[in-house]
């Protein structure tokens, strides 16, 4: 297990914001993940879990404890018929490429969404009226003591950007998807359509953390914030995107405190209550 000391977390999140972690590790497999948890327990360290860091804000002072990054570590895709077993650290882009080659459809709507499979399942990522939770057959998880457990998809309590994993009881290690056979050419065409829609409406290619707020019941956060005149608002180097009012971009040296101040300003401007979709790195006591 390669353990890093005082690793700058802004290098590991799409926002490019955040201070250092006392300890940082990317487990290559399940045994290294268990070893990392044991390391933290023995030293009574707080633990923070992250996927690819694409929907995450790390505070300016960093994290006092151990940060475990799953993305890029526990990574594999194993296809058996219509069932696909995937390591939680697998990047979504790699999974989609494999599925299109194997002729397995259903997850095309994820095209263009950065991040890992584990992070997407934890957040029940979705787009264009579809959500990843619908396709999850089962998962393998670790409890805080390192014990493995299998859970069925129906046990995961998927909701709008919600799942059982957000309660901090389990660490997601592996996902089994149940998909359907589809011609590879049709899968690629659909993925391209979703990708083009995303490029037209979202500020891709600049440091951000995706959608900042969840859509309220019966509405769209981006539309509400645009009507409130939030586009272009700026606090330091944190700016509301001119392209999409529910995105905050980092113009260069944005601080977490600037993002939080801008979020508060946006919430006050909205005519309805907006709940953050952006996650803030917090401790996970063992």
C-alpha angles and dihedrals in degrees: 000000000000106000118190125203124217093358114180107240095201086076089062103046129071091231090062089221131122146074130256131295119226088227130011132184140172105202113216094204144359093278092056090048089054090047091053092051090049090050090055094045094051092051095038091238125166112242131215121192125207138173116202092324095240096132098032137107116202115200120244094250091054122218130313102215138022123331115200114200113195100182113100092012115074094035130156141118119211119182122202112170107299093341118092121193112204134182112237091236094058113118115242091232091058092047092051092049090052093047093050090051091048094046097243116142139189104080099068091112088072091068110128095015107125121216143063133304091244094052091047092053094045089054094035087233117211146167139182092017096309131106132199094228091073090068099045111110098176143333140213114224140177122228118220090266091056096255115145121233136178120221130187119234092248090059093060096077096222117197137151102321088336139114139153090262093073089071089070097235096116140035112219111229106162139013130202114204125197108213139167134247114259137161111270091228091056091048092052092047092052092047090052091051092052091045093053091049089053094048091052096051107030135061098245121176097038128091109273140128101234122247111008098198134033118244110261118232110291095001148071122246093212093054092046092051093045091053088050089058096246099139111115096014111148140195110182107311094337110100136176105241118254087216099052124013093210093062127082115199131200109234091195118296104025118161127217090241089057092051091050092048091050091048091053090050091051092049091052091050094052118091091220134045111274120198119206118254089184111095123222117214107251135171121273107203115213 
